[in-house]
């Protein structure tokens, strides 16, 4: 009975993070002014890092996996309310793909030691994973199948992402503060921690 309660709790909180990813992906629907160079800003990296810290590696990975699968089967959950298998060929799909790995690695780092400094390290590692996978996918997409980036060098691909990296770095630090406060205030007393 205890196991089924724990599983129901995990499913519920995992689903909450899927919903947060959908909202974070489309935050400009509520705040249209949030864009850089006509590219809508998202809170996806922020939510994915929180998923890893709060949910841990297994549940964090699973929530990001469910989010990704929902989008690929056609639910309009990605940025700009996009969805479907065609999103695989978008230059930015690598960022979406990275969220599963990001949440898993961040979760693994914090699972055994929940201190502020470990949260900082884990979150920065997560941000690095997000951009390494995302920018490399974008560069490959532009060079191989989008056809718009034949003259774009690798350094330029990274440079073009610098405004977004600054935003995501700030949100990464914010995620750490938020998660740590939540840990000390609420999470220690939840089934999520008691089951760990």
BAMARRO-62862 format. One record per residue (C-alpha): residue in three letters; x, y, z. Coordinates in steps of 0.05 Angstrom, whole numbers, padded with zeros to 5 digits, always signed. Layout:
ALAXYZ...
***
This chain:
UNK+00000+00000+00000UNK+00057+00048+00018UNK+00091+00033-00048UNK+00028+00049-00088UNK+00019+00114-00050UNK+00092+00133-00065UNK+00083+00116-00138UNK+00019+00157-00143UNK+00055+00215-00110UNK+00114+00209-00158UNK+00068+00206-00219UNK+00031+00268-00195UNK+00094+00309-00182UNK+00125+00285-00246UNK+00063+00307-00284UNK+00068+00375-00250UNK+00138+00384-00280UNK+00112+00364-00349UNK+00059+00418-00342UNK+00112+00468-00318UNK+00154+00452-00380UNK+00094+00466-00425UNK+00082+00533-00390UNK+00156+00550-00389UNK+00162+00533-00464UNK+00108+00583-00481UNK+00117+00637-00429UNK+00114+00690-00485UNK+00041+00672-00496UNK+00030+00706-00428UNK+00086+00757-00434UNK+00096+00773-00509UNK+00151+00824-00494UNK+00199+00769-00472UNK+00240+00758-00534UNK+00310+00770-00560UNK+00320+00786-00633UNK+00248+00764-00646UNK+00263+00696-00615UNK+00215+00679-00558UNK+00249+00667-00491UNK+00231+00604-00453UNK+00238+00578-00382UNK+00253+00506-00405UNK+00324+00503-00379UNK+00302+00532-00312UNK+00247+00480-00305UNK+00291+00422-00328UNK+00345+00440-00277UNK+00291+00445-00223UNK+00265+00376-00244UNK+00334+00346-00235UNK+00346+00379-00167UNK+00277+00368-00138UNK+00256+00301-00170UNK+00324+00267-00173UNK+00355+00231-00232UNK+00302+00177-00245UNK+00238+00218-00238UNK+00271+00281-00267UNK+00292+00242-00329UNK+00223+00210-00335UNK+00185+00276-00331UNK+00229+00306-00386UNK+00221+00242-00427UNK+00145+00247-00422UNK+00148+00321-00442UNK+00191+00304-00503UNK+00147+00245-00524UNK+00084+00287-00517UNK+00113+00339-00564UNK+00137+00287-00614UNK+00069+00253-00619UNK+00037+00320-00636UNK+00016+00355-00572UNK+00032+00430-00579UNK+00079+00431-00519UNK+00144+00457-00549UNK+00161+00531-00556UNK+00112+00568-00600UNK+00061+00514-00586UNK+00096+00468-00636UNK+00093+00392-00636UNK+00099+00332-00682UNK+00155+00291-00711UNK+00175+00349-00756UNK+00204+00384-00695UNK+00261+00333-00697UNK+00289+00372-00756UNK+00284+00440-00724UNK+00352+00471-00708UNK+00331+00481-00636UNK+00309+00409-00623UNK+00376+00392-00592UNK+00359+00436-00533UNK+00295+00396-00523UNK+00333+00331-00529UNK+00383+00355-00477UNK+00331+00363-00422UNK+00327+00288-00408UNK+00403+00282-00399UNK+00407+00348-00362UNK+00354+00327-00311UNK+00385+00259-00301UNK+00456+00285-00290UNK+00434+00342-00245UNK+00392+00293-00204UNK+00450+00245-00197UNK+00496+00300-00172UNK+00449+00324-00118UNK+00418+00258-00095UNK+00471+00241-00043UNK+00487+00311-00018UNK+00435+00365-00017UNK+00477+00427-00001UNK+00476+00495-00034UNK+00545+00487-00064UNK+00527+00419-00095UNK+00463+00450-00124UNK+00506+00505-00156UNK+00554+00454-00187UNK+00497+00409-00211UNK+00458+00467-00242UNK+00519+00494-00279UNK+00535+00423-00305UNK+00463+00419-00328UNK+00468+00486-00364UNK+00532+00463-00399UNK+00498+00398-00421UNK+00439+00439-00447UNK+00483+00484-00490UNK+00533+00432-00514UNK+00477+00387-00540UNK+00434+00445-00564UNK+00486+00486-00600UNK+00518+00425-00633UNK+00450+00401-00657UNK+00435+00471-00684UNK+00502+00475-00720UNK+00492+00406-00750UNK+00420+00423-00771UNK+00440+00488-00804UNK+00497+00455-00841UNK+00464+00390-00862UNK+00389+00396-00871UNK+00363+00466-00860UNK+00409+00494-00913UNK+00413+00564-00883UNK+00479+00556-00848UNK+00528+00533-00900UNK+00570+00595-00886UNK+00562+00594-00811UNK+00624+00574-00772UNK+00623+00536-00707UNK+00646+00597-00667UNK+00591+00639-00697UNK+00539+00587-00677UNK+00562+00593-00605UNK+00567+00669-00608UNK+00496+00675-00634UNK+00472+00639-00572UNK+00507+00685-00522UNK+00446+00728-00505UNK+00406+00665-00490UNK+00464+00636-00449UNK+00466+00699-00406UNK+00391+00692-00394UNK+00395+00618-00378UNK+00455+00628-00332UNK+00416+00679-00291UNK+00356+00632-00289UNK+00401+00574-00269UNK+00425+00612-00208UNK+00353+00630-00192UNK+00333+00557-00198UNK+00387+00539-00147UNK+00362+00591-00096UNK+00290+00570-00107UNK+00304+00495-00102UNK+00348+00503-00039UNK+00295+00545-00004UNK+00242+00494-00024UNK+00286+00437+00002UNK+00297+00469+00070UNK+00224+00491+00076UNK+00180+00436+00047UNK+00214+00380+00009UNK+00249+00348+00069UNK+00180+00329+00096UNK+00151+00300+00032UNK+00146+00228+00009UNK+00195+00247-00046UNK+00251+00253+00005UNK+00227+00199+00053UNK+00228+00148-00004UNK+00299+00168-00024
***
